[in-house]
Amino acid sequence: MEVLGFLKLEVNGPMVTVALSVVLLALLKWYSTSAFSRLEKLGIRHPKPSPFIGNLTFFFQGFWEGQMELRKLYGPLCG
């Protein structure tokens, strides 16, 4: 008598590859945004980061312009 008999799935190569790829992408997303949740716990205000690229979108017009915009919005100490 199998308890989980309804979960009989055939495990083949492509299925394992897809499952591992999904797990890898989920872990990369978590890793790329976890540092910002630590900043939030410390009370440091910051813009919500995008996975994998963080806050790079603030610096399209140049480093100093983006930095000044962040300082205006979030104060002198921001993530």
C-alpha positions as a Markdown table, in Angstrom:
| # | Residue | x | y | z |
|---|---|---|---|---|
| 1 | Met | 0.0 | 0.0 | 0.0 |
| 2 | Glu | 1.6 | 3.2 | -1.1 |
| 3 | Val | 0.6 | 6.4 | 0.7 |
| 4 | Leu | 1.3 | 8.7 | -2.2 |
| 5 | Gly | 0.4 | 6.4 | -5.1 |
| 6 | Phe | -1.2 | 9.2 | -7.0 |
| 7 | Leu | 2.1 | 11.0 | -7.4 |
| 8 | Lys | 3.7 | 8.4 | -9.7 |
| 9 | Leu | 5.6 | 10.5 | -12.2 |
| 10 | Glu | 8.1 | 9.3 | -14.7 |
| 11 | Val | 11.4 | 11.1 | -14.1 |
| 12 | Asn | 13.4 | 11.6 | -17.2 |
| 13 | Gly | 16.3 | 13.8 | -18.2 |
| 14 | Pro | 14.4 | 16.9 | -19.6 |
| 15 | Met | 12.1 | 16.9 | -16.6 |
| 16 | Val | 15.0 | 16.9 | -14.1 |
| 17 | Thr | 16.7 | 19.6 | -16.2 |
| 18 | Val | 13.7 | 21.9 | -16.1 |
| 19 | Ala | 13.1 | 21.3 | -12.4 |
| 20 | Leu | 16.7 | 22.1 | -11.6 |
| 21 | Ser | 16.6 | 25.2 | -13.8 |
| 22 | Val | 13.5 | 26.5 | -12.0 |
| 23 | Val | 15.1 | 25.9 | -8.6 |
| 24 | Leu | 18.3 | 27.7 | -9.7 |
| 25 | Leu | 16.4 | 30.7 | -11.0 |
| 26 | Ala | 14.4 | 30.9 | -7.7 |
| 27 | Leu | 17.6 | 30.8 | -5.7 |
| 28 | Leu | 19.3 | 33.4 | -7.8 |
| 29 | Lys | 16.3 | 35.8 | -7.4 |
| 30 | Trp | 16.3 | 35.3 | -3.7 |
| 31 | Tyr | 20.1 | 35.8 | -3.5 |
| 32 | Ser | 20.1 | 39.0 | -5.6 |
| 33 | Thr | 17.4 | 40.7 | -3.4 |
| 34 | Ser | 18.2 | 39.3 | 0.1 |
| 35 | Ala | 20.7 | 42.0 | 1.0 |
| 36 | Phe | 18.1 | 44.7 | 0.4 |
| 37 | Ser | 15.7 | 43.0 | 2.9 |
| 38 | Arg | 18.5 | 43.2 | 5.5 |
| 39 | Leu | 18.8 | 46.9 | 4.9 |
| 40 | Glu | 15.1 | 47.3 | 5.4 |
| 41 | Lys | 15.3 | 45.5 | 8.8 |
| 42 | Leu | 18.0 | 47.9 | 9.9 |
| 43 | Gly | 15.8 | 50.9 | 9.0 |
| 44 | Ile | 17.8 | 52.0 | 5.9 |
| 45 | Arg | 15.4 | 53.3 | 3.3 |
| 46 | His | 16.1 | 52.3 | -0.3 |
| 47 | Pro | 14.3 | 51.8 | -3.6 |
| 48 | Lys | 12.9 | 48.4 | -4.4 |
| 49 | Pro | 15.5 | 46.5 | -6.3 |
| 50 | Ser | 15.0 | 44.5 | -9.5 |
| 51 | Pro | 16.2 | 40.9 | -9.4 |
| 52 | Phe | 19.7 | 40.4 | -10.9 |
| 53 | Ile | 20.3 | 44.1 | -11.8 |
| 54 | Gly | 19.5 | 45.8 | -8.4 |
| 55 | Asn | 19.3 | 49.6 | -8.7 |
| 56 | Leu | 21.3 | 50.0 | -11.9 |
| 57 | Thr | 18.3 | 51.7 | -13.6 |
| 58 | Phe | 18.9 | 54.8 | -11.4 |
| 59 | Phe | 22.3 | 55.3 | -13.1 |
| 60 | Phe | 21.3 | 55.4 | -16.8 |
| 61 | Gln | 21.8 | 59.2 | -17.0 |
| 62 | Gly | 25.1 | 59.0 | -15.1 |
| 63 | Phe | 26.5 | 58.1 | -11.7 |
| 64 | Trp | 26.3 | 61.4 | -10.0 |
| 65 | Glu | 22.9 | 62.3 | -11.3 |
| 66 | Gly | 21.5 | 59.0 | -10.2 |
| 67 | Gln | 23.2 | 59.3 | -6.8 |
| 68 | Met | 21.8 | 62.8 | -6.2 |
| 69 | Glu | 18.3 | 61.5 | -7.1 |
| 70 | Leu | 18.7 | 58.7 | -4.6 |
| 71 | Arg | 19.9 | 61.1 | -1.9 |
| 72 | Lys | 16.9 | 63.4 | -2.6 |
| 73 | Leu | 14.4 | 60.6 | -2.4 |
| 74 | Tyr | 15.8 | 58.4 | 0.4 |
| 75 | Gly | 18.2 | 60.7 | 2.4 |
| 76 | Pro | 22.0 | 60.6 | 2.7 |
| 77 | Leu | 22.1 | 57.0 | 3.8 |
| 78 | Cys | 20.3 | 54.7 | 1.3 |
| 79 | Gly | 20.9 | 51.2 | 0.0 |
